Amino acid sequence: MIDEKTAATIEWIEQRLKEIESDLKILDRVIASYLQWMAENRYAPSTRKAYARTLLQFRGFIKQRKCRFKQIFTEDTLRDFRKRSSPVHAIYGLSRYLFGQGMIPRPLLPKGSLIDLPEIYEDYLIYQQQRGVWADNNIKRIRRVLCAFNQYLQKEQIKLAHLAIEHVDAFLAQFFVPFKPDTRRVYRSSLRGFLTYLYQERKIIKRDLASLIVGPRQYGLSKPPKFLRPREIQKLFSGVTLSSDCNIRTYAMMHLCYSLGLRPKEITLISLDDILFKKAELTIRDRKNNRPITLPIPDATLKAVAAYRIAARPESKHRTLFLSLHPPYGPVTTNAIGYHISEAMKAVGLSSSTYWLRHTYAQNLLESGASVFEIKEMLGHDEIESAKKYLHVHTELMRQVLFNETI
């Protein structure tokens, strides 16, 4: 006869095995679903084959370890699996996919991008990813500034609930010492996002400190904006060979910069729903001055955008106009736009940058008789002083005298 205690133990073991078997079936389904998703998003067959092999090994490891589903995608499990199988990219990919499906609370991240942070900081990073605005190449930058901020607050024994702008200013004064102005501006923006989250989403701080973080004023008089001359514009656009999807995409981006004066950030946010091809209009909804604007699209720009839309834009669930050309075809980043346009400029021997096209647009407005107030609105500037700097680069006469040109 089996006593009651032994019988209860046997029953518990049998129930446990049934639960583990059920979780394995769930794992089988999500692996199959993930591999199907990779195929639909045009991952290379060799990549899918390598991932399938790793995930099969991972499935066997989980079965042997007898993990419940909630224990599968943890750092401890991944560390033990890594001892048996070195390639773990497929596990990271599967965890990101499951996170996107809402099946796990947070994705696994490569060790190089991990910096231990308190839960509130990690929650913010996950919040950003859920909103779709957290690009992978920003992970280390965002974590770096948040880690430094957390360490500063711990050292000074300051709780987030008692945070004041004086604390933020003191931290930035220390943190910014080794960085150049442009890098400081990027880190400043990252910290603003976190403070906005603490104020609006979590209600941890009682005042919106993000709006109080300001950088030193940049005076246009000390360094006037640079622009391209007519022959350089002609050289740039004629130098782009439309023989690849990448070039077709870059060509469309260049037209938007030059003919509408858009910032790279504004271009990344353009949606297919923002363009009315029949009316030849583009609505820019998210501008630096928080005032949306609808702009007429010149014929050459409309054709360039249409050519990209028809011939080069990958099929995707995303409504964003400009997408990456490699799976999973997500929205392009601001840095990617700057890189590809700068490369096109280098290819024709121009020592310039993406913003020169925007500055050229402003010069064209000025020379066509637009007022500084009109230029301010067209460029989406917050303040009139930002547009006034273009007055110091004027004019048609200056070009005629200095460059022997007739506009």
Phi, psi and omega per residue, in radians:
M1 nan 2.437 3.094
I2 -1.662 2.215 -3.119
D3 -1.235 2.941 -3.049
E4 -1.106 -0.642 -3.118
K5 -1.141 -0.771 3.125
T6 -1.144 -0.736 3.132
A7 -1.074 -0.709 3.128
A8 -1.145 -0.655 3.125
T9 -1.148 -0.781 3.120
I10 -1.064 -0.741 3.137
E11 -1.099 -0.712 3.133
W12 -1.120 -0.736 3.131
I13 -1.103 -0.778 3.134
E14 -1.087 -0.712 3.115
Q15 -1.141 -0.714 3.126
R16 -1.077 -0.767 3.133
L17 -1.117 -0.657 3.102
K18 -1.124 -0.717 3.136
E19 -1.138 -0.729 3.121
I20 -1.131 -0.723 3.111
E21 -1.112 -0.675 3.092
S22 -1.117 -0.713 3.121
D23 -1.172 -0.606 3.082
L24 -1.114 -0.667 3.099
K25 -1.131 -0.667 3.077
I26 -1.107 -0.762 3.120
L27 -1.065 -0.733 3.103
D28 -1.030 -0.744 -3.113
R29 -1.168 -0.734 -3.102
V30 -1.257 -0.571 3.065
I31 -1.122 -0.802 3.119
A32 -1.084 -0.708 3.132
S33 -1.137 -0.700 3.139
Y34 -1.153 -0.751 3.125
L35 -1.141 -0.623 3.072
Q36 -1.154 -0.698 3.094
W37 -1.083 -0.704 3.102
M38 -1.076 -0.735 3.128
A39 -1.108 -0.755 -3.132
E40 -1.137 -0.497 3.135
N41 -1.682 0.279 2.974
R42 1.091 0.629 2.950
Y43 -1.128 2.574 -3.125
A44 -1.058 2.476 3.121
P45 -0.944 -0.659 -3.138
S46 -1.129 -0.650 3.103
T47 -1.170 -0.784 3.141
R48 -1.095 -0.664 3.135
K49 -1.146 -0.756 3.135
A50 -1.141 -0.729 3.121
Y51 -1.127 -0.738 -3.139
A52 -1.065 -0.683 3.134
R53 -1.133 -0.796 3.126
T54 -1.122 -0.722 -3.113
L55 -1.203 -0.544 3.053
L56 -1.152 -0.729 3.088
Q57 -1.130 -0.683 3.131
F58 -1.135 -0.675 3.119
R59 -1.095 -0.767 3.100
G60 -1.103 -0.669 3.115
F61 -1.117 -0.758 -3.134
I62 -1.139 -0.683 3.125
K63 -1.119 -0.736 -3.138
Q64 -1.185 -0.652 -3.101
R65 -1.366 -0.314 3.127
K66 1.044 0.919 3.141
C67 -1.523 2.536 2.897
R68 -1.368 2.794 -3.016
F69 -1.039 -0.679 -3.100
K70 -1.210 -0.243 3.124
Q71 -1.684 -0.111 -3.017
I72 -1.232 -0.872 -3.015
F73 -1.702 1.192 3.086
T74 -2.232 2.812 -3.138
E75 -1.116 -0.631 3.138
D76 -1.098 -0.809 -3.141
T77 -1.122 -0.745 -3.129
L78 -1.137 -0.691 -3.141
R79 -1.093 -0.735 3.130
D80 -1.201 -0.655 3.119
F81 -1.188 -0.621 -3.133
R82 -1.058 -0.518 3.127
K83 -1.144 -0.439 -3.120
R84 -1.727 -0.510 -3.071
S85 -2.481 1.975 -3.044
S86 -1.206 -0.714 -3.129
P87 -1.310 2.045 -3.097
V88 -2.160 0.224 3.140
H89 -1.014 -0.631 -3.126
A90 -1.120 -0.593 3.141
I91 -1.212 -0.735 3.072
Y92 -1.042 -0.800 -3.132
G93 -1.078 -0.770 3.133
L94 -1.107 -0.692 -3.131
S95 -1.162 -0.665 3.090
R96 -1.139 -0.681 3.111
Y97 -1.102 -0.808 -3.127
L98 -1.160 -0.609 3.073
F99 -1.112 -0.740 3.093
G100 -1.107 -0.492 3.110
Q101 -1.496 -0.066 3.136
G102 1.355 0.348 -3.077
M103 -1.622 -0.325 3.069
I104 -2.335 2.660 -3.026
P105 -1.243 -0.490 3.128
R106 -2.753 2.616 -3.115
P107 -1.431 2.764 2.970
L108 -1.356 2.538 3.136
L109 -2.225 2.571 3.104
P110 -0.956 2.566 -3.033
K111 -1.013 -0.634 -3.121
G112 -1.127 -0.369 -3.125
S113 -1.712 0.046 -3.080
L114 -1.723 2.227 2.981
I115 -2.269 2.168 -3.084
D116 -1.067 2.195 -3.141
L117 -2.359 2.673 3.040
P118 -1.050 2.841 -3.000
E119 -1.021 -0.664 -3.086
I120 -1.083 -0.626 3.122
Y121 -1.224 -0.759 3.113
E122 -1.112 -0.662 3.103
D123 -1.074 -0.659 3.126
Y124 -1.132 -0.761 3.141
L125 -1.103 -0.689 3.101
I126 -1.166 -0.691 3.089
Y127 -1.022 -0.748 3.113
Q128 -1.119 -0.734 -3.130
Q129 -1.149 -0.663 3.126
Q130 -1.137 -0.517 3.109
R131 -1.391 -0.141 3.098
G132 1.354 0.321 -3.110
V133 -1.986 0.191 -3.092
W134 -1.859 1.624 3.131
A135 -1.289 2.572 -3.085
D136 -1.022 -0.621 -3.088
N137 -1.308 -0.057 3.083
N138 -1.709 -0.113 -3.026
I139 -1.005 -0.918 -3.076
K140 -1.112 -0.695 -3.136
R141 -1.110 -0.818 -3.116
I142 -1.134 -0.773 3.141
R143 -1.127 -0.622 -3.101
R144 -1.087 -0.831 -3.107
V145 -1.244 -0.628 3.117
L146 -1.200 -0.647 3.108
C147 -1.134 -0.778 3.126
A148 -1.114 -0.682 3.129
F149 -1.137 -0.751 3.116
N150 -1.105 -0.756 3.131
Q151 -1.096 -0.677 3.120
Y152 -1.118 -0.787 -3.120
L153 -1.131 -0.671 3.110
Q154 -1.155 -0.739 -3.140
K155 -1.087 -0.723 -3.112
E156 -1.532 -0.013 3.126
Q157 1.014 0.855 3.127
I158 -1.933 2.182 3.091
K159 -1.506 2.599 -3.123
L160 -1.015 -0.647 -3.108
A161 -1.124 -0.404 -3.119
H162 -1.826 0.268 -3.067
L163 -1.159 2.399 3.088
A164 -2.262 2.840 -3.100
I165 -1.101 -0.495 3.104
E166 -1.092 -0.652 3.110
H167 -1.168 -0.739 -3.135
V168 -1.116 -0.777 3.129
D169 -1.076 -0.713 3.141
A170 -1.147 -0.693 3.093
F171 -1.100 -0.839 -3.106
L172 -1.094 -0.633 3.123
A173 -1.053 -0.653 3.100
Q174 -1.349 -0.802 -3.018
F175 -1.170 -0.582 -3.013
F176 -1.403 -0.155 -3.014
V177 -0.870 -0.841 -3.056
P178 -1.495 -0.016 -2.987
F179 -1.809 2.654 3.078
K180 -1.396 2.864 -3.087
P181 -0.946 -0.745 -3.110
D182 -1.135 -0.691 3.117
T183 -1.178 -0.675 3.107
R184 -1.071 -0.707 -3.137
R185 -1.070 -0.717 -3.138
V186 -1.165 -0.795 3.124
Y187 -1.135 -0.636 3.109
R188 -1.057 -0.729 3.118
S189 -1.128 -0.701 3.126
S190 -1.080 -0.724 -3.134
L191 -1.226 -0.622 3.081
R192 -1.012 -0.755 -3.134
G193 -1.044 -0.727 3.136
F194 -1.164 -0.725 -3.139
L195 -1.168 -0.640 3.071
T196 -1.094 -0.707 3.101
Y197 -1.086 -0.773 3.133
L198 -1.082 -0.606 -3.078
Y199 -1.467 -0.861 -3.006
Q200 -1.494 -0.745 -3.021
E201 -1.577 -0.733 -3.032
R202 -1.807 -0.232 3.115
K203 0.996 0.572 -3.107
I204 -1.447 -0.662 3.075
I205 -1.865 2.610 -2.999
K206 -1.624 -0.053 -3.116
R207 -2.410 2.516 3.126
D208 -1.352 1.653 -3.105
L209 -1.344 -0.341 -3.081
A210 -1.021 -0.703 -3.102
S211 -1.215 -0.266 -3.115
L212 -1.586 -0.155 3.124
I213 -1.471 1.913 -3.123
V214 -2.201 2.560 3.093
G215 -1.697 2.997 3.106
P216 -1.110 2.480 -3.105
R217 -1.151 2.368 3.095
Q218 -1.730 2.040 -3.086
Y219 -1.625 2.170 -3.119
G220 -1.150 -0.470 -3.071
L221 -1.117 -0.562 -3.081
S222 -1.285 -0.438 -3.122
K223 -2.602 1.512 -3.087
P224 -1.038 2.610 3.120
P225 -1.123 2.543 -3.134
K226 -1.755 2.606 -3.088
F227 -2.459 2.968 3.129
L228 -1.758 2.508 3.100
R229 -1.496 2.839 -3.045
P230 -0.911 -0.759 -3.110
R231 -1.196 -0.512 3.104
E232 -1.265 -0.669 3.068
I233 -1.074 -0.795 3.130
Q234 -1.087 -0.701 3.134
K235 -1.125 -0.708 -3.109
L236 -1.138 -0.917 -3.047
F237 -1.247 -0.596 3.116
S238 -1.317 -0.292 -3.112
G239 -1.472 -0.148 3.132
V240 -1.510 2.014 3.089
T241 -1.551 2.146 -3.059
L242 -1.510 0.982 -3.064
S243 -1.810 -0.022 -3.135
S244 -2.496 2.776 3.105
D245 -1.045 -0.652 -3.127
C246 -1.115 -0.765 -3.132
N247 -1.185 -0.660 3.109
I248 -1.108 -0.726 3.096
R249 -1.137 -0.788 3.131
T250 -1.077 -0.692 -3.140
Y251 -1.060 -0.746 3.111
A252 -1.155 -0.713 3.110
M253 -1.090 -0.735 3.136
M254 -1.063 -0.718 3.131
H255 -1.102 -0.713 -3.142
L256 -1.154 -0.656 3.088
C257 -1.150 -0.790 -3.010
Y258 -1.379 -0.785 -3.011
S259 -1.548 -0.326 3.130
L260 -2.120 -0.104 3.095
G261 1.171 0.522 -3.072
L262 -1.370 2.540 3.001
R263 -1.300 2.673 3.058
P264 -0.943 -0.692 3.140
K265 -1.084 -0.716 3.135
E266 -1.139 -0.601 3.133
I267 -1.189 -0.660 3.141
T268 -1.124 -0.428 -3.049
L269 -1.640 -0.054 -3.138
I270 -1.153 2.276 3.102
S271 -1.835 2.743 3.048
L272 -1.019 -0.500 -3.135
D273 -1.317 -0.221 -3.121
D274 -1.476 -0.196 -3.050
I275 -1.873 2.200 3.022
L276 -1.911 1.704 -3.053
F277 -1.138 -0.642 -3.120
K278 -1.149 -0.653 3.136
K279 -1.597 -0.135 -3.085
A280 0.976 0.924 -3.126
E281 -2.279 2.573 3.083
L282 -2.264 2.232 3.088
T283 -1.755 2.140 3.067
I284 -1.748 1.918 -2.998
R285 -1.590 -0.568 -3.056
D286 -1.970 1.689 -3.116
R287 -1.999 2.842 -3.103
K288 -1.117 -0.535 -3.139
N289 -1.620 0.140 3.095
N290 1.060 0.454 3.080
R291 -2.147 1.820 3.119
P292 -1.034 2.701 -3.125
I293 -2.560 2.523 3.042
T294 -1.889 2.165 -3.041
L295 -2.021 2.483 3.011
P296 -1.257 2.427 -3.131
I297 -1.710 2.087 3.085
P298 -1.007 2.690 -3.043
D299 -1.018 -0.769 -3.109
A300 -1.110 -0.681 3.122
T301 -1.195 -0.729 3.130
L302 -1.055 -0.727 3.123
K303 -1.154 -0.691 -3.138
A304 -1.143 -0.740 3.131
V305 -1.178 -0.724 3.126
A306 -1.117 -0.695 3.121
A307 -1.092 -0.725 3.088
Y308 -1.134 -0.784 -3.107
R309 -1.039 -0.699 -3.059
I310 -1.461 -0.763 -2.936
A311 -1.755 -0.417 -2.964
A312 -2.192 -0.330 -3.079
R313 -1.326 2.193 3.130
P314 -1.168 2.679 3.015
E315 -1.230 2.326 -3.057
S316 -2.779 2.725 3.049
K317 -1.287 -0.322 -3.125
H318 -1.253 2.470 3.082
R319 -1.624 -0.123 3.099
T320 -1.036 2.391 -3.080
L321 -1.102 -0.961 -3.027
F322 -1.685 2.133 -3.107
L323 -2.087 2.774 3.005
S324 -1.161 2.769 -3.082
L325 -1.751 0.196 3.106
H326 -2.224 2.565 -3.142
P327 -0.950 2.492 0.111
P328 -1.620 0.462 3.020
Y329 1.022 0.987 3.089
G330 -1.564 3.017 3.120
P331 -1.026 2.502 3.111
V332 -1.250 2.775 3.117
T333 -1.706 2.867 3.090
T334 -1.035 -0.735 3.139
N335 -1.100 -0.626 3.142
A336 -1.128 -0.708 3.115
I337 -1.098 -0.838 3.118
G338 -1.048 -0.703 -3.121
Y339 -1.107 -0.878 -3.040
H340 -1.197 -0.666 3.101
I341 -1.204 -0.712 3.093
S342 -1.083 -0.666 3.098
E343 -1.131 -0.670 3.093
A344 -1.119 -0.644 3.109
M345 -1.183 -0.757 3.115
K346 -1.085 -0.622 -3.091
A347 -1.100 -0.443 3.124
V348 -1.885 0.235 3.024
G349 1.426 0.433 3.121
L350 -1.763 2.219 3.095
S351 -1.624 1.322 -3.050
S352 -2.489 -3.142 -3.134
S353 -2.323 3.024 -3.088
T354 -0.985 -0.709 -3.065
Y355 -1.171 -0.294 3.082
W356 -1.098 -0.551 3.108
L357 -1.168 -0.722 3.091
R358 -1.116 -0.727 3.121
H359 -1.140 -0.652 3.106
T360 -1.115 -0.690 3.076
Y361 -1.030 -0.765 3.138
A362 -1.112 -0.718 3.106
Q363 -1.100 -0.687 3.119
N364 -1.115 -0.688 3.085
L365 -1.090 -0.776 -3.105
L366 -1.090 -0.757 -3.090
E367 -1.310 -0.298 3.084
S368 -1.532 0.000 3.067
G369 1.799 0.094 3.134
A370 -1.197 2.513 3.105
S371 -1.375 2.874 3.137
V372 -1.125 -0.519 3.105
F373 -1.203 -0.696 3.102
E374 -1.153 -0.691 3.110
I375 -1.108 -0.712 3.107
K376 -0.991 -0.801 -3.119
E377 -1.217 -0.735 -3.113
M378 -1.136 -0.621 -3.124
L379 -1.505 -0.203 3.124
G380 1.301 0.604 3.120
H381 -1.408 2.617 3.081
D382 -1.288 -0.733 -2.997
E383 -2.213 2.680 -3.115
I384 -1.132 -0.511 -3.131
E385 -1.072 -0.547 -3.134
S386 -1.153 -0.598 -3.137
A387 -1.446 -0.463 -3.094
K388 -1.091 -0.425 -3.078
K389 -1.080 -0.430 -3.138
Y390 -1.238 -0.358 3.095
L391 -1.122 -0.462 -3.079
H392 -1.456 -0.019 3.103
V393 -1.958 -0.096 -3.125
H394 -1.026 2.619 0.639
T395 -2.938 -2.998 3.094
E396 -1.024 -0.704 3.135
L397 -1.116 -0.691 3.134
M398 -1.079 -0.718 3.121
R399 -1.150 -0.699 -3.131
Q400 -1.119 -0.692 -3.108
V401 -1.275 -0.836 -3.036
L402 -1.402 -0.641 -3.021
F403 -1.999 0.025 3.132
N404 0.959 0.799 -3.109
E405 -2.013 2.674 2.974
T406 -2.055 2.101 -3.080
I407 -1.417 nan nan
